[in-house]
Amino acid sequence: MRKMDVVCLHAEFFKDNGFVLNQSQLLFEKVFPHGKQVIFVHFVEGTTESYLEYHLGIRINAVEDLINKYIPTLNNYTDQSITLVQTPDKLGDSYAKKTILTDEIELSDVIISSENFFLDTGFNWLDQMIDPVVLEQEFLHNKKNPFEACNLVESAFRSTALSRLYNPKDYPILRQSFLERINCDEMTPFTIASFLQFLNYLDKPVLVEA
Protein backbone atom coordinates (compact mmCIF):
# COMPACT_ATOMS: atom_id res chain seq x y z
CA MET A 1 0.00 0.00 0.00
CA ARG A 2 1.31 3.43 -0.94
CA LYS A 3 1.44 6.47 1.31
CA MET A 4 -1.13 8.13 -0.97
CA ASP A 5 -3.57 5.29 -0.30
CA VAL A 6 -3.21 5.66 3.47
CA VAL A 7 -3.55 9.44 3.31
CA CYS A 8 -6.73 9.15 1.25
CA LEU A 9 -8.24 6.84 3.86
CA HIS A 10 -8.21 9.86 6.17
CA ALA A 11 -9.47 12.40 3.64
CA GLU A 12 -13.17 12.33 4.49
CA PHE A 13 -12.55 12.41 8.24
CA PHE A 14 -10.23 15.42 8.11
CA LYS A 15 -12.46 17.18 5.59
CA ASP A 16 -15.37 16.87 8.03
CA ASN A 17 -13.19 18.64 10.59
CA GLY A 18 -12.18 21.51 8.35
CA PHE A 19 -8.92 20.21 6.88
CA VAL A 20 -8.15 20.15 3.18
CA LEU A 21 -5.82 17.63 1.54
CA ASN A 22 -2.78 19.29 0.00
CA GLN A 23 -2.22 16.93 -2.92
CA SER A 24 1.26 18.14 -3.80
CA GLN A 25 2.66 17.61 -0.29
CA LEU A 26 0.30 14.83 0.89
CA LEU A 27 -0.69 16.60 4.10
CA PHE A 28 -3.88 18.07 5.55
CA GLU A 29 -4.16 21.75 6.38
CA LYS A 30 -6.63 24.23 7.78
CA VAL A 31 -5.77 27.79 6.79
CA PHE A 32 -6.30 30.86 9.00
CA PRO A 33 -5.65 34.53 8.15
CA HIS A 34 -2.49 34.51 10.28
CA GLY A 35 -1.29 30.95 9.65
CA LYS A 36 -2.43 27.36 9.41
CA GLN A 37 -2.78 24.04 11.18
CA VAL A 38 -1.14 21.05 9.51
CA ILE A 39 -1.44 17.29 9.96
CA PHE A 40 1.24 15.06 8.49
CA VAL A 41 0.54 11.38 7.86
CA HIS A 42 3.76 9.38 7.52
CA PHE A 43 3.49 5.85 6.17
CA VAL A 44 6.49 3.67 5.38
CA GLU A 45 6.00 0.18 3.98
CA GLY A 46 8.57 -2.55 4.61
CA THR A 47 8.90 -6.15 3.51
CA THR A 48 7.69 -7.66 6.78
CA GLU A 49 6.16 -4.69 8.57
CA SER A 50 5.19 -1.09 8.01
CA TYR A 51 4.76 1.87 10.30
CA LEU A 52 2.34 4.76 10.53
CA GLU A 53 3.11 8.03 12.28
CA TYR A 54 1.37 11.39 12.65
CA HIS A 55 2.70 14.88 13.29
CA LEU A 56 0.68 17.96 14.22
CA GLY A 57 1.97 21.31 13.02
CA ILE A 58 1.28 24.99 13.54
CA ARG A 59 2.47 27.77 11.26
CA ILE A 60 2.36 31.45 12.27
CA ASN A 61 2.98 33.45 9.10
CA ALA A 62 4.51 36.50 10.77
CA VAL A 63 7.07 34.36 12.60
CA GLU A 64 8.10 32.37 9.53
CA ASP A 65 8.32 35.47 7.35
CA LEU A 66 10.49 37.17 9.96
CA ILE A 67 12.97 34.38 10.70
CA ASN A 68 13.37 33.50 7.02
CA LYS A 69 15.38 36.71 6.65
CA TYR A 70 17.97 35.50 9.17
CA ILE A 71 17.90 31.76 9.94
CA PRO A 72 20.47 29.90 7.82
CA THR A 73 18.64 26.55 7.84
CA LEU A 74 15.38 27.40 6.07
CA ASN A 75 16.85 27.30 2.57
CA ASN A 76 14.16 29.59 1.15
CA TYR A 77 11.20 27.34 1.80
CA THR A 78 9.42 29.91 3.94
CA ASP A 79 6.02 29.21 2.35
CA GLN A 80 6.11 25.63 3.65
CA SER A 81 7.97 26.11 6.94
CA ILE A 82 6.18 25.20 10.16
CA THR A 83 6.60 27.06 13.45
CA LEU A 84 6.06 24.01 15.67
CA VAL A 85 5.62 20.31 14.94
CA GLN A 86 4.51 17.94 17.69
CA THR A 87 3.88 14.19 17.94
CA PRO A 88 0.78 12.64 19.56
CA ASP A 89 2.73 10.94 22.36
CA LYS A 90 3.78 14.38 23.65
CA LEU A 91 0.14 15.35 24.15
CA GLY A 92 -0.66 12.60 26.63
CA ASP A 93 -0.31 8.85 26.97
CA SER A 94 -3.37 7.93 24.89
CA TYR A 95 -1.49 7.45 21.62
CA ALA A 96 1.95 6.18 20.64
CA LYS A 97 4.42 8.14 18.56
CA LYS A 98 4.71 5.37 15.97
CA THR A 99 2.54 2.34 15.24
CA ILE A 100 3.95 -0.83 13.69
CA LEU A 101 1.66 -2.53 11.17
CA THR A 102 1.82 -6.14 10.05
CA ASP A 103 -1.32 -6.59 7.95
CA GLU A 104 -4.26 -4.75 6.38
CA ILE A 105 -6.61 -5.59 9.25
CA GLU A 106 -4.39 -3.75 11.70
CA LEU A 107 -4.36 -0.67 9.47
CA SER A 108 -8.12 -0.13 9.77
CA ASP A 109 -7.89 -0.46 13.55
CA VAL A 110 -5.01 2.02 13.72
CA ILE A 111 -6.83 4.56 11.59
CA ILE A 112 -9.88 4.38 13.86
CA SER A 113 -7.62 4.80 16.89
CA SER A 114 -5.81 7.77 15.36
CA GLU A 115 -9.05 9.50 14.43
CA ASN A 116 -10.28 9.04 18.00
CA PHE A 117 -7.05 10.66 19.17
CA PHE A 118 -7.68 13.71 17.00
CA LEU A 119 -11.27 13.99 18.20
CA ASP A 120 -10.28 13.63 21.86
CA THR A 121 -6.99 15.55 21.93
CA GLY A 122 -5.38 16.50 18.64
CA PHE A 123 -7.87 18.99 17.23
CA ASN A 124 -8.20 20.72 20.60
CA TRP A 125 -4.41 21.12 20.87
CA LEU A 126 -4.22 22.51 17.34
CA ASP A 127 -7.01 24.98 18.10
CA GLN A 128 -5.15 26.20 21.17
CA MET A 129 -1.78 26.51 19.46
CA ILE A 130 -3.01 28.52 16.49
CA ASP A 131 -3.23 31.41 18.98
CA PRO A 132 0.31 32.91 18.81
CA VAL A 133 0.22 33.92 22.50
CA VAL A 134 -0.55 30.33 23.58
CA LEU A 135 2.07 28.97 21.19
CA GLU A 136 4.62 31.37 22.63
CA GLN A 137 3.96 29.95 26.08
CA GLU A 138 4.52 26.43 24.72
CA PHE A 139 7.98 27.48 23.56
CA LEU A 140 8.69 29.27 26.84
CA HIS A 141 7.90 26.16 28.87
CA ASN A 142 10.25 24.11 26.69
CA LYS A 143 13.10 26.62 26.38
CA LYS A 144 15.63 24.26 27.99
CA ASN A 145 14.45 21.18 26.09
CA PRO A 146 13.64 22.03 22.46
CA PHE A 147 10.91 20.02 20.82
CA GLU A 148 12.01 16.77 19.18
CA ALA A 149 11.07 17.96 15.69
CA CYS A 150 12.55 21.42 16.30
CA ASN A 151 16.31 21.59 16.89
CA LEU A 152 17.99 24.16 19.09
CA VAL A 153 18.70 26.54 16.22
CA GLU A 154 15.12 26.58 14.97
CA SER A 155 13.76 26.79 18.52
CA ALA A 156 16.01 29.77 19.29
CA PHE A 157 14.85 31.74 16.27
CA ARG A 158 11.17 30.84 16.49
CA SER A 159 10.70 31.24 20.23
CA THR A 160 12.43 34.62 20.39
CA ALA A 161 10.41 35.81 17.39
CA LEU A 162 7.15 34.63 18.96
CA SER A 163 7.88 36.31 22.28
CA ARG A 164 9.02 39.58 20.69
CA LEU A 165 5.96 39.78 18.43
CA TYR A 166 3.22 38.48 20.73
CA ASN A 167 4.38 38.52 24.35
CA PRO A 168 7.31 40.98 24.74
CA LYS A 169 7.59 40.49 28.50
CA ASP A 170 8.95 36.98 27.86
CA TYR A 171 11.45 38.13 25.26
CA PRO A 172 14.32 38.98 27.67
CA ILE A 173 13.92 35.57 29.34
CA LEU A 174 14.10 33.62 26.10
CA ARG A 175 16.77 35.89 24.68
CA GLN A 176 19.08 35.24 27.64
CA SER A 177 18.29 31.52 27.73
CA PHE A 178 19.42 30.99 24.15
CA LEU A 179 22.39 33.36 24.41
CA GLU A 180 23.71 31.09 27.17
CA ARG A 181 23.57 28.12 24.80
CA ILE A 182 24.91 29.48 21.53
CA ASN A 183 28.31 27.82 21.95
CA CYS A 184 26.87 24.30 21.73
CA ASP A 185 27.68 21.93 18.86
CA GLU A 186 24.43 22.70 17.01
CA MET A 187 25.40 26.33 16.47
CA THR A 188 28.20 26.92 13.99
CA PRO A 189 30.01 30.28 13.90
CA PHE A 190 27.85 31.25 10.93
CA THR A 191 24.66 30.31 12.79
CA ILE A 192 25.79 32.22 15.88
CA ALA A 193 26.45 35.31 13.78
CA SER A 194 23.03 35.00 12.15
CA PHE A 195 21.30 34.62 15.53
CA LEU A 196 23.10 37.61 17.02
CA GLN A 197 22.12 39.67 13.98
CA PHE A 198 18.53 38.49 14.46
CA LEU A 199 18.56 39.48 18.15
CA ASN A 200 19.96 42.88 17.22
CA TYR A 201 16.94 43.37 14.98
CA LEU A 202 14.48 42.12 17.63
CA ASP A 203 16.03 44.47 20.19
CA LYS A 204 14.82 47.52 18.28
CA PRO A 205 12.06 49.39 20.13
CA VAL A 206 9.90 49.30 17.00
CA LEU A 207 10.31 46.48 14.54
CA VAL A 208 10.56 47.64 10.96
CA GLU A 209 10.91 45.83 7.66
CA ALA A 210 14.43 44.39 7.60
C-alpha positions as CSV (number, residue, x, y, z in Angstrom):
1,M,0.0,0.0,0.0
2,R,1.3,3.4,-0.9
3,K,1.4,6.5,1.3
4,M,-1.1,8.1,-1.0
5,D,-3.6,5.3,-0.3
6,V,-3.2,5.7,3.5
7,V,-3.5,9.4,3.3
8,C,-6.7,9.1,1.3
9,L,-8.2,6.8,3.9
10,H,-8.2,9.9,6.2
11,A,-9.5,12.4,3.6
12,E,-13.2,12.3,4.5
13,F,-12.5,12.4,8.2
14,F,-10.2,15.4,8.1
15,K,-12.5,17.2,5.6
16,D,-15.4,16.9,8.0
17,N,-13.2,18.6,10.6
18,G,-12.2,21.5,8.3
19,F,-8.9,20.2,6.9
20,V,-8.2,20.2,3.2
21,L,-5.8,17.6,1.5
22,N,-2.8,19.3,0.0
23,Q,-2.2,16.9,-2.9
24,S,1.3,18.1,-3.8
25,Q,2.7,17.6,-0.3
26,L,0.3,14.8,0.9
27,L,-0.7,16.6,4.1
28,F,-3.9,18.1,5.5
29,E,-4.2,21.7,6.4
30,K,-6.6,24.2,7.8
31,V,-5.8,27.8,6.8
32,F,-6.3,30.9,9.0
33,P,-5.7,34.5,8.1
34,H,-2.5,34.5,10.3
35,G,-1.3,31.0,9.7
36,K,-2.4,27.4,9.4
37,Q,-2.8,24.0,11.2
38,V,-1.1,21.1,9.5
39,I,-1.4,17.3,10.0
40,F,1.2,15.1,8.5
41,V,0.5,11.4,7.9
42,H,3.8,9.4,7.5
43,F,3.5,5.8,6.2
44,V,6.5,3.7,5.4
45,E,6.0,0.2,4.0
46,G,8.6,-2.5,4.6
47,T,8.9,-6.1,3.5
48,T,7.7,-7.7,6.8
49,E,6.2,-4.7,8.6
50,S,5.2,-1.1,8.0
51,Y,4.8,1.9,10.3
52,L,2.3,4.8,10.5
53,E,3.1,8.0,12.3
54,Y,1.4,11.4,12.7
55,H,2.7,14.9,13.3
56,L,0.7,18.0,14.2
57,G,2.0,21.3,13.0
58,I,1.3,25.0,13.5
59,R,2.5,27.8,11.3
60,I,2.4,31.4,12.3
61,N,3.0,33.5,9.1
62,A,4.5,36.5,10.8
63,V,7.1,34.4,12.6
64,E,8.1,32.4,9.5
65,D,8.3,35.5,7.3
66,L,10.5,37.2,10.0
67,I,13.0,34.4,10.7
68,N,13.4,33.5,7.0
69,K,15.4,36.7,6.7
70,Y,18.0,35.5,9.2
71,I,17.9,31.8,9.9
72,P,20.5,29.9,7.8
73,T,18.6,26.5,7.8
74,L,15.4,27.4,6.1
75,N,16.9,27.3,2.6
76,N,14.2,29.6,1.2
77,Y,11.2,27.3,1.8
78,T,9.4,29.9,3.9
79,D,6.0,29.2,2.3
80,Q,6.1,25.6,3.6
81,S,8.0,26.1,6.9
82,I,6.2,25.2,10.2
83,T,6.6,27.1,13.5
84,L,6.1,24.0,15.7
85,V,5.6,20.3,14.9
86,Q,4.5,17.9,17.7
87,T,3.9,14.2,17.9
88,P,0.8,12.6,19.6
89,D,2.7,10.9,22.4
90,K,3.8,14.4,23.6
91,L,0.1,15.4,24.1
92,G,-0.7,12.6,26.6
93,D,-0.3,8.9,27.0
94,S,-3.4,7.9,24.9
95,Y,-1.5,7.4,21.6
96,A,1.9,6.2,20.6
97,K,4.4,8.1,18.6
98,K,4.7,5.4,16.0
99,T,2.5,2.3,15.2
100,I,4.0,-0.8,13.7
101,L,1.7,-2.5,11.2
102,T,1.8,-6.1,10.0
103,D,-1.3,-6.6,7.9
104,E,-4.3,-4.7,6.4
105,I,-6.6,-5.6,9.3
106,E,-4.4,-3.7,11.7
107,L,-4.4,-0.7,9.5
108,S,-8.1,-0.1,9.8
109,D,-7.9,-0.5,13.6
110,V,-5.0,2.0,13.7
111,I,-6.8,4.6,11.6
112,I,-9.9,4.4,13.9
113,S,-7.6,4.8,16.9
114,S,-5.8,7.8,15.4
115,E,-9.0,9.5,14.4
116,N,-10.3,9.0,18.0
117,F,-7.0,10.7,19.2
118,F,-7.7,13.7,17.0
119,L,-11.3,14.0,18.2
120,D,-10.3,13.6,21.9
121,T,-7.0,15.6,21.9
122,G,-5.4,16.5,18.6
123,F,-7.9,19.0,17.2
124,N,-8.2,20.7,20.6
125,W,-4.4,21.1,20.9
126,L,-4.2,22.5,17.3
127,D,-7.0,25.0,18.1
128,Q,-5.2,26.2,21.2
129,M,-1.8,26.5,19.5
130,I,-3.0,28.5,16.5
131,D,-3.2,31.4,19.0
132,P,0.3,32.9,18.8
133,V,0.2,33.9,22.5
134,V,-0.5,30.3,23.6
135,L,2.1,29.0,21.2
136,E,4.6,31.4,22.6
137,Q,4.0,29.9,26.1
138,E,4.5,26.4,24.7
139,F,8.0,27.5,23.6
140,L,8.7,29.3,26.8
141,H,7.9,26.2,28.9
142,N,10.3,24.1,26.7
143,K,13.1,26.6,26.4
144,K,15.6,24.3,28.0
145,N,14.5,21.2,26.1
146,P,13.6,22.0,22.5
147,F,10.9,20.0,20.8
148,E,12.0,16.8,19.2
149,A,11.1,18.0,15.7
150,C,12.6,21.4,16.3
151,N,16.3,21.6,16.9
152,L,18.0,24.2,19.1
153,V,18.7,26.5,16.2
154,E,15.1,26.6,15.0
155,S,13.8,26.8,18.5
156,A,16.0,29.8,19.3
157,F,14.9,31.7,16.3
158,R,11.2,30.8,16.5
159,S,10.7,31.2,20.2
160,T,12.4,34.6,20.4
161,A,10.4,35.8,17.4
162,L,7.1,34.6,19.0
163,S,7.9,36.3,22.3
164,R,9.0,39.6,20.7
165,L,6.0,39.8,18.4
166,Y,3.2,38.5,20.7
167,N,4.4,38.5,24.4
168,P,7.3,41.0,24.7
169,K,7.6,40.5,28.5
170,D,8.9,37.0,27.9
171,Y,11.4,38.1,25.3
172,P,14.3,39.0,27.7
173,I,13.9,35.6,29.3
174,L,14.1,33.6,26.1
175,R,16.8,35.9,24.7
176,Q,19.1,35.2,27.6
177,S,18.3,31.5,27.7
178,F,19.4,31.0,24.2
179,L,22.4,33.4,24.4
180,E,23.7,31.1,27.2
181,R,23.6,28.1,24.8
182,I,24.9,29.5,21.5
183,N,28.3,27.8,21.9
184,C,26.9,24.3,21.7
185,D,27.7,21.9,18.9
186,E,24.4,22.7,17.0
187,M,25.4,26.3,16.5
188,T,28.2,26.9,14.0
189,P,30.0,30.3,13.9
190,F,27.8,31.3,10.9
191,T,24.7,30.3,12.8
192,I,25.8,32.2,15.9
193,A,26.4,35.3,13.8
194,S,23.0,35.0,12.2
195,F,21.3,34.6,15.5
196,L,23.1,37.6,17.0
197,Q,22.1,39.7,14.0
198,F,18.5,38.5,14.5
199,L,18.6,39.5,18.1
200,N,20.0,42.9,17.2
201,Y,16.9,43.4,15.0
202,L,14.5,42.1,17.6
203,D,16.0,44.5,20.2
204,K,14.8,47.5,18.3
205,P,12.1,49.4,20.1
206,V,9.9,49.3,17.0
207,L,10.3,46.5,14.5
208,V,10.6,47.6,11.0
209,E,10.9,45.8,7.7
210,A,14.4,44.4,7.6
